[in-house]
């Protein structure tokens, strides 16, 4: 349960800051969040990991975010 919540929240927050904040804020916040997100997803069972990634994907599309390069 803890890993599922951690992966869902960190993934959604990482998507949010990547699209809403400036470069320096992203560079400060994204490395620890990215590590937490990946570690949490790896620790989950496959079905829970896929559900967490599906929630993050839904958050991405529902929020109208884009992939910035």
C-alpha positions, 0 to 999 in steps of 0.5 A: 500500500505504501509503495502504491501510494508513493508511486502514484503521488510521486509520478503525478507530482513529477508530471505536474512540476515538469509542466508547470515550473521553471527549469531550475525548480525542475532540476532541483525537484525531479531527481529525487522524485524520479528515483522515488517513482521508479523505486516504488514501481519496481517494488510493486507487484506487476498488477499494482505497478501497471495500475499506478502507471495507468493512474499517472497516464490518466493524470497526464492526459486529464490535466492537458499536459504535454511532453516538452523538449 
